């Protein structure tokens, strides 16, 4: 680990602690050259799966694309898009598959949003399911009302 002050690549670990929120380890280090202390975080390098798109193409899972859609759906709503993305990512990682469909990612997002906020859910669903008209919106809202959401 390179020292941020002098660039020396030799440091010693003074303290290590687990960080519960994101399964990482926080390490307090000291440079053996200039004695500067600094903090590093060690995380598990997980391979992101390939996402199979609707057109059949494949690309590496990109959290930022997921977050972009979630931010739009959750705008001015009492939902934290990052927490939803964290939940979706944990679901994806736990299935231990090397590929996942974009449709499945959208379904996971809708499942979580439906639990948290019906407005954010309908916003996301309208894009994911490509609602064509007002009747489709009304059917989805009626179903939510029947479920008591």
Secondary structure, DSSP 8 states (H G I E B T S, - for coil): ---TTT--S-EEEEEEEEETTTTEEEEEEEETTT--EEEEEEE------EEE-TTS-EEE--HHHHHHHHHHHHTTSS--HHHHHHHHHHHHHHTT-SEEEHHHHHHHHHHHHHHH-HHHHHHHHHHHTT--SHHHHHHHHHHHHHHT-
